[in-house]
C-alpha cells in the first residue's frame, strides 16, 4: 500500500501521513495493528485478517 493510501483507512488527512511523528497517525496505526493482529490470531492467517479489516 502506498504511503498516501494510508490516509483513508487511518482516518487522517493525506498531509498527516507525510508526518510519521504525528501523534494522531501513530495512535490510529497502533489501533489498526491491534485489530489486525487479533483478527489474524482468530483466522490463523494475516492476509485474511488484512482483507477483513479493509472490507
GITA-V637931 format. One record per residue. SS is DSSP state (A for helix, B for strand, O for the rest). PSI is psi in radians with two decimals (* if undefined). OMEGA is omega as a letter, one per 30 degrees, with the letter a starting at -180 (NA if undefined). Layout:
SS;PSI;OMEGA
SS;PSI;OMEGA
//
This chain:
O;2.26;l
O;2.70;a
A;-0.78;a
A;-0.46;l
A;-0.18;l
A;-0.30;a
A;-0.87;a
A;-0.95;a
A;-0.43;l
A;-0.19;l
O;0.50;l
O;2.84;l
O;2.66;a
A;-0.66;a
A;-0.46;l
A;-0.61;a
A;-0.49;a
O;-0.14;l
O;1.50;a
O;-0.25;l
O;0.03;l
O;2.22;l
A;-0.68;a
A;-0.80;l
A;-0.80;a
A;-0.73;l
A;-0.79;l
A;-0.69;l
A;-0.71;l
A;-0.78;l
A;-0.77;l
A;-0.79;a
A;-0.70;l
A;-0.77;a
A;-0.79;a
A;-0.67;l
A;-0.77;l
A;-0.73;l
A;-0.64;l
A;-0.64;l
A;-0.69;a
A;-0.72;a
A;-0.41;a
O;0.15;a
O;2.14;a
A;-0.74;a
A;-0.66;l
A;-0.68;l
A;-0.72;l
A;-0.76;l
A;-0.77;l
A;-0.78;a
A;-0.74;a
A;-0.41;a
O;*;NA
//
